[in-house]
Amino acid sequence: MILEQTVDRKRNYREDKLSESPTRSILKSVSWRVLGTIDTIIISWVVTGEVSVAFSIGSIELVTKMVLYFFHERIWNTIKWGKR
């Protein structure tokens, strides 16, 4: 129901752009990635007991997840399902 309301309200890029600026979307993406990396560092620290290892894992995860997300989005952009 919520998804349908969101899709109905945002029928094109111009309308979507008016509801949320691209800069806001970028900042939300960055803040989410930072939060996810902090989570990974904490979990890695608990599992390994080593802060340096935890930061190494978090650093690698930060880069690999951004790259994976980029390709994930590009692939989804080629899929017609669910688009109007």
Residue frames relative to the residue before (quaternion, step in Angstrom):
aa qw qx qy qz dx dy dz
M 1.0000 0.0000 0.0000 0.0000 0.00 0.00 0.00
I 0.6801 0.4671 -0.2959 0.4814 3.59 0.83 -0.93
L 0.6414 0.5234 -0.3271 0.4558 3.58 0.96 -0.85
E 0.6460 0.5183 -0.3222 0.4585 3.59 0.95 -0.84
Q 0.6452 0.5128 -0.3218 0.4660 3.59 0.98 -0.81
T 0.6516 0.5116 -0.3126 0.4648 3.56 0.97 -0.85
V 0.6662 0.4952 -0.3026 0.4684 3.59 0.89 -0.92
D 0.6578 0.5164 -0.3134 0.4499 3.59 0.94 -0.86
R 0.6943 0.4819 -0.2827 0.4536 3.59 0.97 -0.79
K 0.7673 0.3095 -0.1647 0.5370 3.60 1.04 -0.67
R 0.0077 -0.8582 0.5124 -0.0301 3.54 0.24 1.25
N 0.8121 0.0670 -0.0539 0.5771 3.60 1.13 -0.36
Y 0.7171 -0.4624 0.3043 0.4236 3.55 -1.29 0.28
R 0.6368 0.5463 -0.3384 0.4260 3.58 0.95 -0.83
E 0.6691 0.4737 -0.2988 0.4885 3.58 0.91 -0.86
D 0.6459 0.5136 -0.3190 0.4662 3.57 0.97 -0.83
K 0.6410 0.5380 -0.3172 0.4461 3.57 0.97 -0.87
L 0.6514 0.5136 -0.3162 0.4603 3.58 1.06 -0.72
S 0.6870 0.4781 -0.2940 0.4616 3.60 1.06 -0.62
E 0.7933 -0.0169 0.0189 0.6082 3.60 1.11 -0.60
S 0.3874 -0.7448 0.4960 0.2218 3.55 -0.68 1.10
P 0.6130 -0.5482 0.4123 0.3922 3.59 -1.17 0.50
T 0.6143 0.5490 -0.3507 0.4452 3.61 1.03 -0.72
R 0.6398 0.5122 -0.3226 0.4736 3.58 0.99 -0.83
S 0.6455 0.5211 -0.3201 0.4574 3.60 0.96 -0.84
I 0.6455 0.5147 -0.3133 0.4693 3.58 0.99 -0.84
L 0.6727 0.4919 -0.2981 0.4654 3.58 0.89 -0.92
K 0.6269 0.5163 -0.3354 0.4774 3.59 1.04 -0.71
S 0.6444 0.5204 -0.3205 0.4596 3.59 0.97 -0.82
V 0.6689 0.4940 -0.2960 0.4700 3.57 0.90 -0.93
S 0.6753 0.4877 -0.3121 0.4569 3.60 0.85 -0.91
W 0.6327 0.5207 -0.3298 0.4688 3.60 1.05 -0.72
R 0.6589 0.5038 -0.3086 0.4656 3.59 0.96 -0.85
V 0.6324 0.5189 -0.3302 0.4709 3.61 1.00 -0.80
L 0.6503 0.5123 -0.3091 0.4681 3.58 0.93 -0.90
G 0.6610 0.5057 -0.3006 0.4659 3.59 0.96 -0.86
T 0.6557 0.5065 -0.3071 0.4683 3.58 1.02 -0.78
I 0.6162 0.5272 -0.3416 0.4751 3.58 1.02 -0.75
D 0.6287 0.5319 -0.3192 0.4689 3.58 1.01 -0.84
T 0.6631 0.5011 -0.3018 0.4671 3.58 0.91 -0.90
I 0.6419 0.5220 -0.3234 0.4593 3.59 0.97 -0.84
I 0.6671 0.4980 -0.3060 0.4619 3.59 0.89 -0.91
I 0.6596 0.4943 -0.3118 0.4727 3.60 0.90 -0.89
S 0.6531 0.5129 -0.3116 0.4618 3.59 0.96 -0.86
W 0.6396 0.5235 -0.3160 0.4658 3.58 1.02 -0.79
V 0.6540 0.5041 -0.3085 0.4722 3.59 0.95 -0.88
V 0.6961 0.4778 -0.2762 0.4593 3.59 0.90 -0.92
T 0.7871 0.3422 -0.1774 0.4816 3.60 0.82 -0.97
G 0.3402 -0.7475 0.4992 0.2763 3.57 1.09 -0.66
E 0.6594 0.4809 -0.2900 0.4998 3.58 1.30 0.09
V 0.3935 -0.7357 0.5032 0.2250 3.57 -0.61 1.14
S 0.6626 0.5132 -0.3214 0.4409 3.61 0.88 -0.86
V 0.6382 0.5035 -0.3222 0.4852 3.59 1.02 -0.76
A 0.6372 0.5396 -0.3222 0.4461 3.56 0.98 -0.87
F 0.6784 0.4699 -0.2911 0.4839 3.60 0.94 -0.85
S 0.6103 0.5369 -0.3531 0.4633 3.60 1.07 -0.62
I 0.6561 0.4947 -0.3039 0.4822 3.57 0.92 -0.91
G 0.6621 0.5174 -0.3015 0.4506 3.59 0.92 -0.91
S 0.6513 0.5183 -0.3135 0.4570 3.58 0.99 -0.81
I 0.6590 0.4927 -0.3011 0.4819 3.56 0.96 -0.88
E 0.6542 0.5296 -0.3009 0.4483 3.56 0.96 -0.93
L 0.6085 0.5693 -0.3460 0.4311 3.57 1.00 -0.80
V 0.7142 0.4459 -0.2482 0.4791 3.57 0.83 -1.00
T 0.6980 0.4812 -0.2982 0.4385 3.59 0.76 -0.99
K 0.6663 0.4975 -0.3228 0.4520 3.62 0.94 -0.74
M 0.6196 0.5179 -0.3566 0.4698 3.61 1.05 -0.60
V 0.6539 0.5014 -0.3096 0.4745 3.59 0.96 -0.83
L 0.6570 0.5033 -0.3079 0.4693 3.58 0.91 -0.88
Y 0.6506 0.5169 -0.3185 0.4563 3.58 0.95 -0.84
F 0.6149 0.5505 -0.3426 0.4489 3.59 0.98 -0.81
F 0.7139 0.4362 -0.2630 0.4805 3.59 0.77 -1.01
H 0.5867 0.5627 -0.3579 0.4594 3.59 1.09 -0.67
E 0.6757 0.4836 -0.2868 0.4768 3.61 0.90 -0.91
R 0.6525 0.5149 -0.3217 0.4535 3.60 0.93 -0.86
I 0.6482 0.5021 -0.3183 0.4759 3.58 0.98 -0.80
W 0.6644 0.4973 -0.3082 0.4651 3.61 0.89 -0.87
N 0.6115 0.5540 -0.3544 0.4400 3.60 1.08 -0.59
T 0.6681 0.4889 -0.3070 0.4695 3.60 1.16 -0.45
I 0.6126 0.5515 -0.3416 0.4515 3.61 1.25 -0.32
K 0.3592 -0.7701 0.4961 0.1783 3.57 -0.72 1.10
W 0.5245 0.6757 -0.4024 0.3261 3.61 1.14 -0.57
G 0.8246 0.2315 -0.1876 0.4809 3.56 -0.89 0.97
K 0.5984 0.5407 -0.3660 0.4644 3.59 1.27 -0.05
R 0.3770 -0.7069 0.5462 0.2448 3.55 -1.18 0.50
